[in-house]
Amino acid sequence: MIGSFEKVLEELSPIQEEAVSWQEGSVLVLAGPGAGKTRVLTTRIARLLTDSPDRKFKVLALTFTTKAAAEMRERVDVMVPGVADERTFIGTFHAFCTQVLRQHGSHIGIRPDFGIYDQKKDREEILADVIQESVDCGEDFSVDDIRWLDLIDELRAKVITPEKAASSNLNPRMVRIYRLYEKALQTRNLLDFNGLILESCRLFAKFPAVAERIRRTYPYWMIDEFQDTSQAQYWLLHYLAGSGFNNIFVVADDDQIIYQWAGASYRQIERFRDQFKPTLIQLVENHRCPPEIVALANKLVAHNCYVSEPTGQIGVKS
């Protein structure tokens, strides 16, 4: 009886097989809906594991939702049963950063038992408490300063620390509130959702040996739905990769960017191509929709246009 992995390999198109067989170096796989992006990514994971039964390396696969991660993990488990749990990390960017900071965050003063606040009301309560404490100590703040939280969230989502904000033209009062907020999180041993990526970037920037250790553990990286990466997620890859690593395999649909509200942008694809010089593989065959539907969709996509984005200084300060 033919095994599941072998069966999946036999069903691949020639261009899908080329992507699955890719070994070393950076690759950008561009494909629209129904072209088999997830199949290619998960089958490549299974192939890497199948081809190296006596080796100890792990495969890092990152995506954007726990549901997508669970689906990817299930597909890999079906193809190579009993291997994925030990030899892969398949999860979200935030789950990966959580693991990294619990293991290595002590280098930057983060205790491994930190809590995570992802609800705005919880973060508002923290900021309100620390503002009131400062007012009681004679600082010239007011309860209205909680309004700065949205801008602080935006800065943290762009990996802009209070130190970096202070050196810019941002409102000085907001910067002071930002410092208060970050200190409050540190004192309470908490991280907010944006802080998981920001602090991981800070860790890799200040302690490149930690990034090097992760690269040795995970010599193969896969990124699903790369078009939906935010600036922070791209900077995470930038700091983690360092100056020489380029063994990154990403799949993307540059005509379908869902998470623009969270900072996703086609510019991340441009940055990836500029920094890592990937080989381009295009999956052009749609395996899900009838040809008539694909033709109509292509006519609509032909009218797409992108709005230019403002540029700014982004990064962490050691």
Residue, then its C-alpha position, 0 to 999 in steps of 0.5 A: m500500500i502506498g504511503s501518504f507522503e509518497k501519494v502526495l508526491e505523486e499528485l504534485s504538478p511539475i512546478q509544485e514538485e520543483a518547489v517541494s524539492w528545493q533544498e538550500g537557499s531562499v525561495l519566494v513561491l508566488a501563487g494565487p488561491g487554489a494553486g496549492k501553496t499550503r500543500v507545497l509548504t507542508t509537503r516540503i516539510a515532510r520531505l525534509l524530515t523524511d530525507s533526514p531520519d538520522r539528523k537532529f535539526k528542526v524545521l521552523a514553520l510560521t503562519f498567522t493564525t492558530k487554526a492555520a498552524a493546526e491545519m499545517r501540523e495535521r497535514v505534516d502528521v498525516m504524511v510523516p506520523g510521529v515526527a512533527d512534534e519532535r522535529t518541527f515548530i509549526g505555529t504563529f509568529h507570536a507563539f514562536c516569540t513566546q517560546v523564544l522569550r521563555q527560553h532566552g528572555s532572561h538576557i534582556g530582563i524578562r522572567p520566563d513566567f511572564g504573562i501575556y495581555d492581548q486585550k485592550k481593556d487590560r492594557e488600558e487598566i495597566l496604563a491607567d494605574v501607572i498614570q495614577e501612581s505617577v500623578d500621586c507622586g507629583e508628575d504632571f500627567s492626567v487620566d486623559d493621557i490614556r488616549w496615547l495607548d493607541l499610538i503606543d500600540e502602533l509604535r510597538a507594532k513597528v518595533i519602535t522602542p521608547e528610546k527610538a521614539a524619544s529620538s524622533n519628532l514624536n510628542p514628548r508627552m506621549v514618549r513619557i507615557y510610553r516609558l511609563y507603560e513599558k516600565a509598568l509591563q516590566t514591573r508586573n512581568l507582563l508582555d503585550f501582544n506586540g511586545l512579544i515580537l518587539e522584545s524578541c527583536r530586541l533580544f536578537a539585536k542585543f544578543p546575536a548568539v541567541a539568534e545563532r543558536i536558533r539558526r543552528t536548531y532550525p536550519y530550514w524556515m518556512i513562512d506561510e502567507f508571507q504577503d500578510t507579514s507586518q513590519a514587526q514580523y519582517w524585522l523579526l526575520h531580519y534580526l533572527a537571520g543575521s547577516g548570512f542566513n538565507n535558507i528561508f522558503v516563503v509562499a505568498d499571494d501578492d494579490q491578496i493581502i488580508y491583514q492590512w489593518a495590522g500592518a501587512s503590506y506588499r512592501q514586505i515582499e519587496r524587502f524580502r526580495d531585496q535582502f535575501k535575493p530569493t529564487l522565484i517560483q510561480l504556481v500558476e495553475n489553479h486546482r480549486c476553481p473552474p477555468e472560467i472563474v479564474a479568467l474572470a478573477n484575472k480580469l479583476v486583478a489586472h485593475n489592482c493598484y497599490v497606494s504608496e506608504p509613508t516610510g519611516q525609521i524602524g528598528v530597535k535600539s540596543 
